[in-house]
């Protein structure tokens, strides 16, 4: 089982989207090529590393990690569509609304009034 993560991104920058972008493009911060394009992951494969595979690594796969009845689900509404945004812009994705455990933990326009 492989879980998402990489040391090819900036130290001190906490941006999972940047790491996901690297898994897809193979390009580290600054644009240097780190691996061949044919070794990159699809968007769905990269996202899986950080969701369902990560839940396996924490022994939580029975409770979270996939969208299934009876499992816990957190939610993020993004400012741009992950599946169609340009590959080299994935790191710019921002959450407009984030729910964890059914509670709003982050919101910004147009959801800033949601509590």
DAJORA-V87753 format. One record per residue. N is the residue number from 0. RES is the residue in one small letter. PHI is phi in whole degrees, 0 to 359 (NA if undefined). Layout:
BEGIN
n = (N/N)
res = (RES/RES)
phi = (PHI/PHI)
END
This chain:
BEGIN
n = (0/1/2/3/4/5/6/7/8/9/10/11/12/13/14/15/16/17/18/19/20/21/22/23/24/25/26/27/28/29/30/31/32/33/34/35/36/37/38/39/40/41/42/43/44/45/46/47/48/49/50/51/52/53/54/55/56/57/58/59/60/61/62/63/64/65/66/67/68/69/70/71/72/73/74/75/76/77/78/79/80/81/82/83/84/85/86/87/88/89/90/91/92/93/94/95/96/97/98/99/100/101/102/103/104/105/106/107/108/109/110/111/112/113/114)
res = (x/x/x/x/x/x/x/x/x/x/x/x/x/x/x/x/x/x/x/x/x/x/x/x/x/x/x/x/x/x/x/x/x/x/x/x/x/x/x/x/x/x/x/x/x/x/x/x/x/x/x/x/x/x/x/x/x/x/x/x/x/x/x/x/x/x/x/x/x/x/x/x/x/x/x/x/x/x/x/x/x/x/x/x/x/x/x/x/x/x/x/x/x/x/x/x/x/x/x/x/x/x/x/x/x/x/x/x/x/x/x/x/x/x/x)
phi = (NA/248/248/297/157/198/255/271/258/295/290/89/253/267/214/301/297/295/293/296/302/299/299/275/268/78/255/280/305/98/88/293/280/257/206/294/303/290/263/288/265/286/300/294/296/296/298/300/302/264/243/291/294/294/292/297/296/256/62/249/298/283/247/207/109/220/275/217/303/90/262/284/222/264/219/227/259/268/280/217/281/304/287/235/297/304/307/279/245/304/297/271/302/227/279/268/209/231/244/231/61/80/246/289/248/201/206/214/311/270/254/299/278/285/238)
END
